[in-house]
Amino acid sequence: MNTLYIVPTPIGNLDDITLRAIKVLQDVDFVIAEDTRTSGNLLRHLQISKPLFSYHKFNEHQVVSRLIEKIQKGEKAALISDAGTPGISDPGFLIIREAIKTGISIECLPGPTALIPALVMSGLPCDRFCFEGFLPQKKGRQKRLSELKEEQRTMIFYESPMRLLKTLEQLSEFFGGQRRASISREISKIHQETLRGTIEELIVHLKGRNIKGEIVICVEGQND
């Protein structure tokens, strides 16, 4: 059966790649990559040579049909993103949806994603949670925060370093500064760090700091 493999890739430490992911990448006919330069480095590290096709948020609508046609003709493909699991705040949804429509088999390997380690390390309840990914940057941002004000589950957000402080200040405004939260960055890398405290405490701690790396924010839910 024609198959599209969804292959998670390490979010930091390259040793986090699974044996099965390596076997799939060795076996497929071509690899669909968010950034061919980043993915090329990973494949070279794994000593794997495969044709790479670019697939990202700026070109996905233009290239998806061509990629689907290649799979329909009998070629096996692996979809990877720069880091983590494709489709989770990364390109993937569109090609997966189109593949399903055309009868292509989808097989998603289990593997790295930043939200789960950040949640577990937060010290906040992780039996029930909601993943929000990146908040809208402009339109709809305040509306979404207002809707989440009464959310009782632990909330998980992705954010960039340059917007981190502003986002924490908005979380304080909508949720209250005493809400417990954590900030994880550089997960599985050398400079991995998790900060915990109230939102206000985190704001004070981060002012004046030059934060780098991918950021995951966990915020406790509203308590009755």
Secondary structure, DSSP 8 states (H G I E B T S, - for coil): --EEEE--B-SS-GGGS-HHHHHHHHHSSEEEESSHHHHHHHHHHTT----EEE--TTTHHHHHHHHHHHHHTT--EEEE-SSB-TTSSSS-HHHHHHHHHTT-EEEE-----THHHHHHHHTS--SSEEEEEE--SSTTHHHHHHHHTT--SEEEEEE-GGGHHHHHHHHHHHH-TTSEEEEEESTTSTT-EEEEEEHHHHHHHHTT----S-EEEEE-----
